[in-house]
């Protein structure tokens, strides 16, 4: 599904299997998904002014540039972009008050509920 009203989620995950599972779940939930394996590719997508993005979901433990640094740069490019961190250490992860966290592993229902609550 790809319509003007379908929310677009940018997934940033370096583990190909985890990324594929997240993408499959979100597409099954009728979201439009852009997927990249790292911060550099994510920044390219974010800098593309013609690419609409409603939410960026990023792994925290990315190589080269971690998810927190990526989120900081993403907010300089798109100041109002909602950001969801995925982490196996969610309970000890400190993030800015206007950003969100989901703990890995998460269920389909947990992911759906978290994304829907962020997007309103």
Buried (B, 14 or more C-beta within 10 A) or exposed (E): EEEEEBBBBBBBBBEEEBBEBBBEBBEEBEBBBBBBBBBEBBBEBBEEEEEEBBBBBBBBBBEEBBBBEBBEBBBEEBEEBBBBBBBEEBEEBEBEEEBBBBBBEBEEEEBBEBBEEBEE
